Structure formats: structure tokens, C-alpha cells
Amino acid sequence: MYMEQFRFTYQENQFTGECLPCTAATFKNIVESASVNNTITTRQAIEKAIDNGLSLDNWINCANFRNFCIKQTARPRAGETFAALPVEQKLQQWTNSQKMWLPDFIFGVREFAAIPKTDKQGNPILDAEGKEVLFRRRLQSSIKELSALFMFDADHLTCDPREIYERTLRSNFPWKVRLAHKTSSGHGLRLVCEANLYVGNIADNQIELGRELGLLGQLGSTGKPICDDSCIDASRISYAPRMCDIYFIDENGLFNL
């Protein structure tokens, strides 16, 4: 039986989703889905309105946002802190909470091992026949096969993320870029590249890529480093982008070993 090629894994969401093979068709369905488009469009519109001092009334009066505020304010201890925040920060927390439920890709891992699924007490969950239910969880200890891809994030850019991506187009660029896209905030760039074994491990590749792009040691709009070093974990997730935010995709290289 023919099995469509895949090189990395994905989850329907980071909280309850199983890590499954991501084929080209699966990837396309996700980045073109209405739910992904609506979530990211809302987030970027709010960020743009805040950046430009535009009216936020449309979102302040949104029922989903108001329900989010009610729940956050009702939380013990943290509720008072949330209630005191400016409305701009409340809206950003709301859109960030929505982002966290987006489908995600694990570009660094081709396969996770299936392990017994357990309940909250740690007891194995059994199926109707009394057999243990197996589940591919996103755990470092469950990584079965790496993909040889690595992820690079440039966050809180003060320029158009496309400008940074275009630096990868110059001749003799040391890495093969398989995917490049703007992140959900509208202010970041994500690159998925082939790891260069001559450079070293994931962390080494990220450091040198940041240096090559002229970003290493630079601070972004929030005063924090532009280069996100949290991506050194091979099992790190990458939230799905909208199709319209993808600058470049090498389908053959991204989905085939």
C-alpha cells in the first residue's frame, strides 16, 4: 500500500493532540483552514491596531473576548493582576491564548514512539478489548527518529520579516531553506532549514544562522533578543501559519527525506 511521504510530525493542538506524520496534503489542509486563518487574522489585526493607535472597539465588544476577561478575572490571585492590565495587554493575552490552540508542527522530529496512554492518576488507559491504548506524545524521551531539519525564529522584528527572509536568497547562503513564513504576531520570521553537519548541532546551527543574517545579539522591539534560543529543543513546536504568510516552501525538500 502506498504511503505518502512525510518528514516531520504535527499535532491538532499542543495540549491533547497526538504527534502524527505530516504529509504535504495534511500541511496544506492545515495552513488553508478557516480556523487557522481566522485566529491569525484576528491576532495580526489587533497587533496592527495597537501599533498604529487605532480603535479597538470591535474586539473589546466581542463576546469571546469579554468571556475570556471574565474567566481571567475570576482566577485566584492572578485575577486582580489581569483586571489591572490596560485593555491592549488584555487583548494580546486573549489572542495569544487562541494561538496556543492552533495546530502545530514539530519540524525536528520525523517520528515519536508510541507509548501507553495514561489517565490523570498515571494508570494505563485500556480499549474495549482490554489492551493498552498507545499514543505518540511530544516528549524528548519518545523521539524515535529526527528529521535533520531545524527551526530558526526571529522575534519582535522592527522591520518587515520578509526583509530578513530575503537575506537567505543571496548566493552561497550556507543553509538550504525548506520553509519561510511570517509568524502569527506579524512581527516575526520562522525559517525551517537543513541542519549543516559541518556547523554542529541544532544550537550551533541556530547561532551561526543568526550571525549570518546579522541578527545575533540584536534586540527586538520589546527589548528582548531577536534570536529565540528556545528552538534548540528538537521537539519544539511551530504554530501553523496562514498560507498567505508563507514566503517560500520547498515541498520536495520539506516533505521528502
C-alpha positions in Angstrom: 0.0 0.0 0.0 1.4 3.4 -1.0 2.2 5.7 1.9 2.5 9.4 1.1 5.9 10.8 2.0 6.5 12.7 5.2 9.5 14.1 7.0 8.1 15.7 10.2 5.2 15.4 12.6 2.2 17.6 13.6 -0.4 17.8 16.3 -4.0 19.1 16.1 -3.1 21.1 19.2 -0.2 21.1 21.7 -2.3 20.0 24.6 -4.2 16.9 23.5 -3.0 16.2 20.0 -1.1 13.1 19.1 2.2 13.5 17.1 1.3 12.2 13.7 3.1 12.1 10.3 2.6 15.4 8.4 2.3 14.9 4.6 2.1 17.6 2.1 -1.7 17.2 1.9 -2.0 17.5 5.6 0.1 20.6 5.8 -1.9 22.2 3.0 -5.2 21.5 4.7 -3.9 23.0 8.0 -2.5 26.2 6.6 -5.5 26.8 4.4 -8.1 26.0 7.1 -10.6 28.6 8.1 -9.8 28.2 11.9 -6.1 29.0 11.4 -6.9 31.9 9.1 -9.4 33.4 11.5 -7.2 33.1 14.6 -4.1 34.6 12.9 -6.1 37.3 11.1 -7.6 38.5 14.3 -4.3 38.5 16.1 -2.5 40.4 13.4 -5.3 42.9 13.1 -5.2 43.6 16.8 -1.4 44.0 16.8 -1.6 46.4 13.9 -4.3 48.5 15.6 -2.3 48.7 18.8 0.9 49.6 16.8 -0.9 52.4 15.0 -3.1 53.7 17.8 -6.4 52.7 16.0 -9.7 51.9 17.6 -10.0 48.6 19.4 -13.8 48.8 20.0 -14.6 46.0 17.6 -12.6 43.5 19.6 -13.4 45.0 23.1 -17.1 44.4 22.4 -16.5 40.9 21.1 -18.3 38.2 23.2 -15.4 35.8 23.1 -13.0 38.5 24.4 -15.5 39.5 27.1 -15.9 35.9 28.2 -12.1 35.5 28.3 -11.8 38.5 30.6 -14.5 37.2 32.9 -12.6 33.9 33.3 -9.2 35.5 33.8 -10.5 38.0 36.4 -12.1 35.1 38.3 -8.8 33.3 38.7 -7.5 33.2 42.3 -4.7 35.8 42.9 -3.9 36.2 39.2 -7.4 37.7 38.6 -6.6 41.0 40.2 -3.4 41.4 38.2 -5.2 40.7 35.0 -8.0 43.2 35.9 -5.5 46.0 36.3 -3.9 45.5 32.9 -4.5 48.0 30.1 -7.1 46.8 27.5 -4.3 46.5 24.9 -2.5 43.9 27.0 -5.7 42.0 27.8 -6.4 41.8 24.0 -2.9 40.5 23.4 -3.3 37.9 26.1 -6.6 36.8 24.5 -5.1 36.4 21.1 -2.1 34.6 22.5 -4.4 32.1 24.3 -6.1 31.4 21.0 -2.8 31.0 19.2 -1.8 28.3 21.7 -4.6 26.1 20.4 -3.5 26.3 16.8 -2.3 23.1 15.1 1.5 22.8 15.4 4.3 21.2 13.5 7.4 19.5 15.0 9.9 20.0 12.2 12.8 18.5 14.1 11.2 15.1 14.6 10.1 12.6 12.0 8.7 10.1 14.4 7.8 9.7 18.1 7.5 6.3 19.7 4.0 5.1 20.7 3.8 4.7 24.4 0.8 3.7 26.7 -1.7 6.4 27.3 -2.4 7.1 30.9 -5.1 8.9 32.9 -4.5 11.7 35.4 -3.5 9.2 38.1 -1.0 7.6 35.8 -2.9 4.4 35.2 -2.9 2.9 31.7 -6.0 3.6 29.6 -7.4 0.4 28.1 -9.5 0.0 24.9 -12.7 -2.1 24.6 -10.7 -5.3 24.3 -8.7 -4.6 27.5 -5.5 -3.6 25.5 -3.4 -0.6 26.4 -4.1 2.4 24.2 -0.9 3.7 22.6 -0.3 7.4 22.0 2.6 9.3 20.4 3.3 12.1 22.9 5.6 15.0 22.3 8.4 14.0 24.7 12.1 14.2 24.2 12.4 10.7 25.6 9.9 9.4 23.0 11.8 10.7 19.9 12.3 7.8 17.6 13.8 9.5 14.6 15.0 13.0 13.9 14.3 14.8 10.6 17.6 16.6 10.1 15.6 19.8 9.9 16.0 22.7 12.4 13.9 25.7 13.2 15.1 29.3 13.5 12.9 32.1 15.0 13.5 35.8 14.8 11.0 37.5 17.1 9.9 41.1 17.6 11.4 42.4 14.5 11.4 46.2 13.9 11.4 45.7 10.1 9.3 43.7 7.7 10.1 39.9 8.3 10.3 39.5 4.6 13.4 41.7 4.5 15.2 39.2 6.8 14.0 36.2 4.7 15.4 37.9 1.6 18.9 37.7 3.1 18.7 34.0 2.7 18.4 34.4 -1.1 21.9 35.6 -1.7 24.3 33.3 -3.5 26.3 30.8 -1.4 23.9 31.1 1.6 25.2 28.3 3.9 21.8 26.6 4.6 19.1 25.1 2.5 15.9 26.8 3.4 12.9 24.5 3.2 10.2 26.8 4.6 10.0 30.5 5.5 7.0 32.3 6.9 5.8 35.3 8.9 4.7 34.3 12.4 1.2 34.8 13.8 2.1 38.1 15.5 3.1 39.6 12.2 6.4 40.7 13.7 8.4 37.5 13.5 10.1 35.2 11.0 10.4 31.4 11.1 12.8 29.5 8.9 13.0 25.7 8.6 16.4 24.6 7.2 18.5 21.6 6.6 20.9 21.2 9.5 24.5 21.7 8.4 26.5 18.9 10.0 29.8 20.8 9.5 28.4 23.6 11.7 27.4 21.3 14.5 24.2 20.5 16.5 20.9 22.4 16.4 22.1 25.1 18.8 25.3 25.6 16.7 23.3 25.9 13.5 20.9 28.5 15.0 23.7 30.6 16.4 25.6 30.7 13.1 22.4 31.3 11.1 21.6 34.2 13.3 25.1 35.5 12.8 24.8 35.1 9.0 21.5 37.0 9.0 23.1 39.8 11.1 20.6 39.2 14.0 22.8 37.6 16.6 22.9 39.8 19.7 20.4 42.2 18.3 17.4 43.3 20.4 13.8 43.5 19.1 11.0 45.9 19.7 10.4 44.5 23.2 14.0 44.9 24.3 14.5 41.1 24.2 16.9 39.2 21.9 15.6 38.7 18.4 17.0 35.2 18.1 14.8 32.8 20.0 17.1 30.2 21.6 14.2 28.1 22.9 14.1 26.3 19.5 17.2 24.2 20.3 14.8 21.5 21.6 14.2 19.1 18.6 10.6 18.6 19.8 9.9 22.3 19.9 6.5 23.1 18.3 5.9 25.6 15.5 2.4 27.0 15.3 0.7 26.7 11.9 0.9 29.9 9.7 -1.7 31.1 7.3 -1.0 30.1 3.7 -0.7 33.8 2.8 2.1 34.3 5.4 4.3 31.7 3.7 7.2 33.4 1.8 8.7 30.2 0.5 8.2 26.5 0.6 10.4 23.8 -1.0 7.8 20.9 -1.0 10.2 18.3 -2.2 12.8 19.1 0.4 10.4 19.7 3.2 8.3 16.5 2.9 10.8 14.0 1.5 13.9 12.6 3.1 
